[in-house]
Structures are given as C-alpha cells and as structure tokens.
Amino acid sequence: MSRSLTFTRLADLAHPIGTGMPRWPGDPPVTFLEVACREEDGYDLRAFAMGEHGGTHVNAPLSFLPGGADVRAAAPWPLLLTLAVLDLRGRAAADPGARCAPDDVLAWEAAHGRVPRGCLFVCNTGWHHLWREPERFMGVQWGALRAGPGHAPPMVFPSFTPDAVHLLVHERGAAGIGIDTHGVDAPEDAEFLCNRMALAAGAVVVECLAGLDGLPPTGAHALLAPLPLCGGTGAPVAVTAFIP
C-alpha cells in the first residue's frame, strides 16, 4: 500500500556533533584527528571518535538486555513514526528533576485525544536549550557532592517514570519514547528501568533530542536514521521532523 506524507516544513531534531558537547560521566569525548590534508595528499580527511550513546542518539536492546539486538537490527531503519509531543517545560523549569508520569500522559490525552498507536511519544522539557552548557545540561550538582575525590557528583535532569513508560508502550502501543535530556531514565536510576521496559517491548528510545519547541502536540512525523554500527549498543541518529 502506498503512503503519502504532506508537510509544510522540515525540522532537524538532532544536535550537531562536536568537541565539548555534553556527555555521560565516563563516556569518551568527541575527538577529531587529521588524517590527510590537501597540501600533502590532495584532499582533506579527518577521523573522529565518540561514544555510541553520545549526542542525539538511539539506544539498542543490546545495551541493556541480555541477548538484545544491536542497533542495526533494533528497528526497520529508516523509521517513520507519527509524533506526539508532551510539553513539560513549565514543570521542568520549576523542578529540574521533573518526571513524565501517567497523569501527564492522561492530561495530554484529555487535551489531544488518545496517544496514537505506533507513535514516537516525546517529552519537551526545554533542556535542549542548555546543550552549549554541558554541566547545566547534565544537571551536575557540585554542591551535593559528598563522595571523596574521583567520584562524580550527582546529576539532576527531567525524565520519564517507569509507570509512564508502561502506560505508553504496553497500554497505548507507542513505538518509541524520546526526550531532550540525556536520559529517559532519572539519573539516579542505576537499573535504567525506563530504557529496559521500552526496549524489551520493541520500542525505540531516543535521547538528547533538539529543536522540539517548534513541534505541534500532534500531527507531525519523525524520520529516524541512526548510523548502522555493526554490533552497536546505540548510535548517533539523524531525526527529521515533517511538520504539517
């Protein structure tokens, strides 16, 4: 069956990849290495390195689940999904540890109708505006540091609750969840329950999204195309929104 898609504009929902961008504690930084130059080789070429979960990225089941699929097998990429966008900016501005809970999803449904089956449900927390301020983006709490030298300080940023993820993927049939912070899980959740629940259900997980302010609550679509890394536990992903 043919499928047409009408839109009035496109939006890039992925951050540029560069040195100094926010990263999870312990993840490798982005590095660039000159391999060839025009003066000596006739062309310019760089090598680059980064973590698989750096920048705007998708997580693969392999990262969290024993025997899970790698990023190439995690979904039929490129993946085109309807978008449902929850505005959490007000709560997140007042409480950096705000979490999308079932009541937030139900309130969204009261205003916009039932969460569409097969959608990518995204939380816009406003955190994407902090991308150029890595410590603020990661919510580093230096004042709360109680551990000794060499221990990372705690972090605070908006996220989902496992109950909200259960509602979205198991009861509403969402095909994915996404957020503009560095994790759908609260940073203190060492079990990564939101990731595990979504990925075990076959849903896509997208983190560090950008450009969410221009999206309507419903009606837009997103095309996701990650780097097809062999054995990838995740990968940087291009995310293009088609806005009606």
N, C-alpha and C positions, 0 to 999 in steps of 0.2 A: 504494500500500500504506500503511495506517495504521500509525503507530508510537507506542507509548505509552512514557512515561518515569515510573518510580516513584522517589521520593526521600523522605527523612525531614527534610531541612533544606536551606536555601539559604545560600550564602556569596558575599559581594561580594569579588571578586578585583582590584578597581581602587582605586587611591589617590584620595582627594579632590583636587580641583584648587584650588590656592590660591597666593597670593604666597609667595615664599621656598622653594618646593619645589625638589628637585634638578633640574638641567638640564645638558645637554651644553655644554661650553665654546663660546661664540659663539651659542648658541641664545637667542632672546629670552625675557625673563622673563614670567611671567604678570602681566597688568595688568588692573585694573578701572576703569571710568570711569563716573561717574554721568551719565546722560543725561536722566532725568526724576525728579522727586520728588513725593510725594503732596501736599505743601503747595502747590506751584505748578501741577502738572499733573494731580493727582488719582490718580496711580499712581507706583510706583517702577519704574525701569528702569536697568539698567547695560549698558554694552558691555564685552566682555572680549576680550583678545588673548593668544595664546600660540603657541608653535611647534607644527607638526604632529606632531613627534616628542617632545612633552612629556608628562609624566605616564604613566600606563598607556596604552600605545598599540600600534597595529599599524603595520608598515612596508609600503608598497606597492612593487610592482616598479618603478614609475616613479622611485622614489628612487634605485635602484641600477643599473637595467638600461636601456640604450637602447631606446626604443620600448615600455617596460614599461607595464602597465595602471595607471591611477590607483586610489585606494583603493576607489572605488565598484565598479569592475569587477574587483577583485582576487579576490573570492570571492562566493558567493551569500549575502550577509548577510540576516538574522542567521544565524550559522553555529553549528550544534550539533555538538560533537565529543566523543567519549569522551576521558577524561583519563588519562594515565599520568604519575605523579609520581615523580621521582628525588630522593631525599634526599641532598643534597650538603653539608649544614650542618656536619658534623664536619670534613670536609676544608677547607671554606671558612674555618672558624674558625681552623684552624691555618695556612692558606695563603690569603691574600686573592686570590691570582692563580690559584687552583684552576680547572681546566677540565674539563668533562664530556668524557671521552674514550671511544672504543669499548669499552674494558674496563669502564667504568662502566655502559654500556648492557648489555653482556653479563652483568655481575653482577646488574643489575636483572632481566634475563630469567631468570637462574638461580633467582631468588627468587620471581618473579611470573609467569613464562611469557613467551612471545614478545610483543614490542611489538605492540599491536593495530594492524592496518592502518586508516588513516583517523583515527588518534588525534591529539590535541594532546599532545606529549611535553614536560613541564615540569620544569625544574630548580629545586628549592627550596634556595637557598643560605643562607637566613636573612637575606639583605641587605634584605628588605622592612622589617625592624625598624629599620633605620637611616634611614628616609625623612625623619624630622624632623631629621636631622643631615646636611645636604646634602654637606658636604665629606667626611665619612666614607662616605656612600653612594656618592659618585663616586670614592672612593679617592684623593683628591688627595694627592700626595706632595711636600709643600713641601720636605722635607729633601733630595730628589733633584733639585731644580731646579738645572740647570747653564746654562740659556739666559739671555740677557740680559733686561732689562726689557721687558715687553709680551708675553713668551712664556708660555703656560700651562704649569703644572707637569705632569709625567706623572701618570697615573691607574692604579690597580690595582683590579680587581674580578673576581669569578668570571664564567666564560663557558663557551661550548662550544668544542670543536676542530672544524675543518672535517671531519676524518675521522669524528667522531661524527655530524655533520650528514649526511654522505654515507650512513653506515650507516642512519640513521633515515629519511631521505626517499627514498633510492634503493633500499635493500635491504629495509627494513621497511614502506615505504609510509605513513609518518606524514604526516598532513595539515597538521601545523604543529609548530613548536617555540616554547617560551616560557621566560622566566626572570624572576627578581625583581630583577635588576640592570638597569643602564641599557643593556645590550647583550648580545646573544648572541655577538657578536664580542669578543675581548680588546681592550682599549682601544688597545693598540699596533698592532693590525692595521689599517693605513690602507687596505687593499683591501676590508675588510668581507666576507671570503670566506664566512663562515657565512651572512650575510644574502643574498649573491648566489646561493649554491648553493641555499638553501631557496626563495627567491623564483623563481628560474629553473625550479625543479621544480614550481612551482604551490603550494607550501606556504605557510602563514600564519606570520608572525613576530610574536610578542607580547613586549614588553619592559616592565619596571617593574611586574610583577605584585605583588599584595598578598595577604595572608591565606592563604598556602599551607600553614601549619602544620597546619591542620585537615583537610587532604585525605588520603584514603587513597591508597596507591600505585596502585590500580586501582579501577574500579567507578563513579567519579563521571563527570559530564558537564559541559561548559562551553559556555555560550551567549555568543558574541561579537557585539557590535553596535557598530561604530565610527560616528563622525559621518560622514555621507555627503558629504564635501567634494568639490566639483567640482574635478577636476584635482589631488586630494590626493596628496602623496607619502607620506602616512601620516595617521593621525588618532587622537585620543584614543578609547579604546574602553571600553565597559561590558562587564565579564566577570562572568557569574554562574555559580557552580558549583552543580550539583544533586547532592547527596551522599546515597548510599543509606543 
